[in-house]
Structure formats: structure tokens, C-alpha cells
Amino acid sequence: MSAEATAYLTIFLMAAVTYGTRIAGAELMTLFRITSRVDAFLKSMAISVMVAIVASAIAQSGFRENTATLVAAAVMAATRSSIGAVTAGMLVAAAWTWLA
């Protein structure tokens, strides 16, 4: 099998597994009653996953990315707008790259 075919097969399998876990999770949640405790757990789980992703990215990135992340965090704290925070972070990173 060629390297290109292996890459396409890998991408397809990863997409299938991702889709399968999404569907399985939704189907499993239909079996449970959503109590306030379950709801709180699911909300906190999403936040902890996002924090883990951002923390890992900060640890592996440079000054530009860290500055953009700090700007995004400041905008989020000031406005409570996730779209505004993402936009501000992207603008800082893009402007820094364009001006450098």
C-alpha cells in the first residue's frame, strides 16, 4: 500500500471512530435521566477539556501565541463573549505574523 493510500485510510478510520464516539455518546445519554448533578458534570467536563487543550498549547508555543491567548483571556474576562475572545486572539496572532 502506498504512503498516500495509507494516509487516506488513516484519515478515514479516524473520522469513522470520531463519528462513532459522537453517536454512541448521544445514544448512551438517552438512557440516563439528566439530573442537575449530571448536567453540572457535563458542563464542567467541557470546560476542563478546553483548559487542558489551551494549557498544552501554551506550554508548546512561543511568545506570539501566548500573547494572543492572554489577549483572548482578557477579552473573555471583560466581555464574557467567547466569540469576541476568539476573534481578538486570532486578530492579535494574525497581526503579529503580518507585521513580523
Backbone as CSV, one residue per row, in Angstrom:
resi,resn,N_x,N_y,N_z,CA_x,CA_y,CA_z,C_x,C_y,C_z
1,MET,0.849,-1.173,0.000,0.000,0.000,0.000,0.897,1.240,0.000
2,SER,0.568,2.195,-0.843,1.390,3.394,-0.944,1.192,4.286,0.279
3,ALA,2.103,5.207,0.457,2.025,6.123,1.587,0.775,6.997,1.503
4,GLU,0.412,7.375,0.284,-0.780,8.205,0.104,-2.045,7.431,0.474
5,ALA,-2.121,6.181,0.053,-3.284,5.355,0.389,-3.356,5.117,1.889
6,THR,-2.209,4.913,2.525,-2.178,4.730,3.973,-2.665,5.980,4.683
7,ALA,-2.257,7.135,4.197,-2.697,8.394,4.809,-4.212,8.558,4.676
8,TYR,-4.745,8.287,3.493,-6.196,8.403,3.297,-6.956,7.401,4.164
9,LEU,-6.450,6.183,4.263,-7.094,5.174,5.097,-7.075,5.589,6.565
10,THR,-5.954,6.132,7.008,-5.842,6.600,8.391,-6.830,7.717,8.668
11,ILE,-6.929,8.670,7.763,-7.869,9.780,7.932,-9.298,9.267,7.970
12,PHE,-9.629,8.347,7.067,-10.980,7.777,7.049,-11.294,7.045,8.350
13,LEU,-10.353,6.235,8.832,-10.590,5.493,10.071,-10.728,6.425,11.275
14,MET,-9.913,7.469,11.316,-10.026,8.437,12.410,-11.374,9.141,12.369
15,ALA,-11.834,9.494,11.181,-13.143,10.136,11.046,-14.251,9.183,11.464
16,ALA,-14.143,7.926,11.092,-15.171,6.940,11.463,-15.220,6.726,12.968
17,VAL,-14.064,6.634,13.599,-14.029,6.464,15.053,-14.596,7.702,15.750
18,THR,-14.236,8.883,15.274,-14.767,10.111,15.860,-16.279,10.177,15.723
19,TYR,-16.779,9.879,14.552,-18.225,9.876,14.326,-18.901,8.831,15.204
20,GLY,-18.305,7.656,15.294,-18.864,6.593,16.126,-18.951,6.973,17.594
21,THR,-17.906,7.606,18.111,-17.949,8.012,19.520,-18.970,9.116,19.747
22,ARG,-19.138,10.003,18.792,-20.162,11.052,18.915,-21.558,10.446,18.969
23,ILE,-21.830,9.536,18.061,-23.148,8.898,18.012,-23.375,8.032,19.244
24,ALA,-22.360,7.251,19.622,-22.500,6.381,20.795,-22.746,7.201,22.058
25,GLY,-22.058,8.332,22.195,-22.264,9.184,23.362,-23.674,9.728,23.422
26,ALA,-24.176,10.166,22.288,-25.546,10.690,22.244,-26.562,9.589,22.535
27,GLU,-26.331,8.409,22.004,-27.248,7.287,22.248,-27.210,6.840,23.704
28,LEU,-26.014,6.800,24.292,-25.906,6.417,25.699,-26.604,7.424,26.616
29,MET,-26.521,8.701,26.264,-27.142,9.720,27.120,-28.661,9.640,27.085
30,THR,-29.242,9.010,26.067,-30.697,8.849,26.053,-31.149,7.841,27.101
31,LEU,-30.234,7.022,27.595,-30.574,6.023,28.605,-30.593,6.598,30.025
32,PHE,-30.031,7.777,30.206,-29.922,8.365,31.535,-30.820,9.583,31.665
33,ARG,-31.336,9.748,32.852,-32.104,10.953,33.140,-31.103,12.060,33.498
34,ILE,-31.279,13.212,32.895,-30.356,14.319,33.126,-30.773,15.051,34.397
35,THR,-30.071,14.782,35.477,-30.331,15.478,36.737,-29.446,16.720,36.791
36,SER,-29.625,17.519,37.801,-28.797,18.719,37.929,-27.329,18.344,38.148
37,ARG,-27.083,17.227,38.839,-25.703,16.790,39.062,-25.052,16.333,37.756
38,VAL,-25.793,15.590,36.955,-25.265,15.139,35.657,-25.018,16.340,34.753
39,ASP,-25.937,17.283,34.748,-25.791,18.485,33.940,-24.550,19.275,34.367
40,ALA,-24.365,19.442,35.670,-23.190,20.161,36.173,-21.901,19.437,35.791
41,PHE,-21.913,18.101,35.866,-20.736,17.318,35.486,-20.397,17.522,34.016
42,LEU,-21.395,17.459,33.156,-21.154,17.607,31.721,-20.635,19.001,31.385
43,LYS,-21.180,20.014,32.044,-20.700,21.380,31.795,-19.262,21.556,32.263
44,SER,-18.936,21.033,33.440,-17.569,21.183,33.950,-16.586,20.349,33.140
45,MET,-17.033,19.218,32.612,-16.166,18.381,31.788,-15.757,19.125,30.526
46,ALA,-16.689,19.818,29.899,-16.366,20.573,28.684,-15.352,21.666,28.985
47,ILE,-15.507,22.335,30.102,-14.570,23.397,30.475,-13.191,22.813,30.759
48,SER,-13.124,21.685,31.460,-11.826,21.105,31.796,-11.094,20.610,30.552
49,VAL,-11.824,20.098,29.578,-11.185,19.671,28.333,-10.612,20.881,27.603
50,MET,-11.370,21.969,27.544,-10.883,23.185,26.885,-9.638,23.732,27.594
51,VAL,-9.655,23.731,28.911,-8.489,24.216,29.671,-7.276,23.337,29.393
52,ALA,-7.465,22.031,29.323,-6.353,21.133,29.042,-5.773,21.384,27.658
53,ILE,-6.615,21.625,26.681,-6.148,21.898,25.324,-5.368,23.207,25.278
54,VAL,-5.914,24.246,25.902,-5.243,25.550,25.891,-3.933,25.491,26.668
55,ALA,-3.941,24.825,27.823,-2.710,24.727,28.620,-1.615,23.998,27.860
56,SER,-1.977,22.943,27.167,-0.998,22.211,26.363,-0.457,23.080,25.235
57,ALA,-1.343,23.826,24.594,-0.909,24.712,23.504,0.017,25.805,24.021
58,ILE,-0.289,26.358,25.178,0.556,27.408,25.752,1.936,26.855,26.087
59,ALA,1.971,25.646,26.635,3.251,25.052,27.020,4.151,24.780,25.817
60,GLN,3.558,24.549,24.658,4.339,24.182,23.481,4.522,25.326,22.480
61,SER,3.986,26.497,22.778,4.026,27.571,21.780,4.998,28.662,22.179
62,GLY,5.081,29.648,21.301,6.006,30.745,21.512,5.330,31.975,22.104
63,PHE,6.088,33.061,22.117,5.626,34.300,22.729,4.406,34.874,22.017
64,ARG,4.376,34.783,20.695,3.245,35.318,19.928,1.950,34.610,20.303
65,GLU,1.971,33.285,20.319,0.767,32.527,20.642,0.325,32.764,22.085
66,ASN,1.295,32.844,22.992,0.950,33.103,24.392,0.346,34.493,24.570
67,THR,0.869,35.472,23.842,0.298,36.819,23.910,-1.125,36.818,23.367
68,ALA,-1.355,36.144,22.258,-2.702,36.064,21.693,-3.658,35.374,22.662
69,THR,-3.184,34.334,23.339,-4.019,33.637,24.321,-4.338,34.540,25.502
70,LEU,-3.371,35.289,25.966,-3.614,36.220,27.080,-4.601,37.311,26.687
71,VAL,-4.494,37.822,25.464,-5.459,38.818,24.984,-6.852,38.214,24.926
72,ALA,-6.950,36.996,24.416,-8.255,36.325,24.352,-8.833,36.127,25.747
73,ALA,-8.001,35.732,26.689,-8.476,35.540,28.066,-8.938,36.862,28.670
74,ALA,-8.209,37.938,28.397,-8.598,39.243,28.931,-9.921,39.705,28.331
75,VAL,-10.086,39.517,27.032,-11.349,39.899,26.389,-12.499,39.056,26.943
76,MET,-12.260,37.777,27.147,-13.296,36.909,27.703,-13.675,37.347,29.102
77,ALA,-12.689,37.693,29.920,-12.970,38.138,31.286,-13.727,39.461,31.297
78,ALA,-13.392,40.341,30.358,-14.025,41.662,30.340,-15.420,41.648,29.731
79,THR,-15.624,40.829,28.697,-16.893,40.902,27.963,-17.788,39.677,28.120
80,ARG,-17.227,38.569,28.605,-17.965,37.297,28.690,-18.479,36.832,27.321
81,SER,-17.770,37.211,26.281,-18.137,36.826,24.919,-17.062,35.905,24.363
82,SER,-17.403,34.637,24.180,-16.414,33.693,23.661,-16.051,34.010,22.211
83,ILE,-17.033,34.451,21.433,-16.749,34.815,20.037,-15.808,36.013,19.988
84,GLY,-16.061,36.997,20.828,-15.178,38.160,20.893,-13.772,37.785,21.320
85,ALA,-13.660,36.866,22.282,-12.348,36.441,22.760,-11.575,35.706,21.673
86,VAL,-12.238,34.801,20.979,-11.579,34.064,19.896,-11.164,35.027,18.787
87,THR,-12.045,35.952,18.456,-11.736,36.925,17.411,-10.536,37.784,17.799
88,ALA,-10.511,38.259,19.033,-9.396,39.092,19.492,-8.085,38.313,19.467
89,GLY,-8.105,37.071,19.936,-6.894,36.255,19.916,-6.393,36.000,18.513
90,MET,-7.309,35.704,17.603,-6.915,35.466,16.211,-6.370,36.736,15.573
91,LEU,-6.993,37.869,15.863,-6.512,39.128,15.294,-5.110,39.467,15.789
92,VAL,-4.852,39.245,17.068,-3.515,39.524,17.604,-2.481,38.622,16.936
93,ALA,-2.772,37.329,16.840,-1.818,36.403,16.215,-1.608,36.729,14.739
94,ALA,-2.694,37.042,14.037,-2.577,37.359,12.610,-1.822,38.665,12.391
95,ALA,-2.128,39.674,13.179,-1.440,40.960,13.043,0.047,40.813,13.348
96,TRP,0.352,40.043,14.381,1.752,39.826,14.752,2.496,39.150,13.606
97,THR,1.877,38.143,12.997,2.506,37.440,11.886,2.665,38.364,10.683
98,TRP,1.638,39.155,10.412,1.671,40.046,9.258,2.730,41.138,9.422
99,LEU,2.855,41.670,10.656,3.793,42.760,10.907,5.235,42.275,11.077
100,ALA,5.415,41.002,11.389,6.773,40.488,11.648,7.543,40.256,10.371
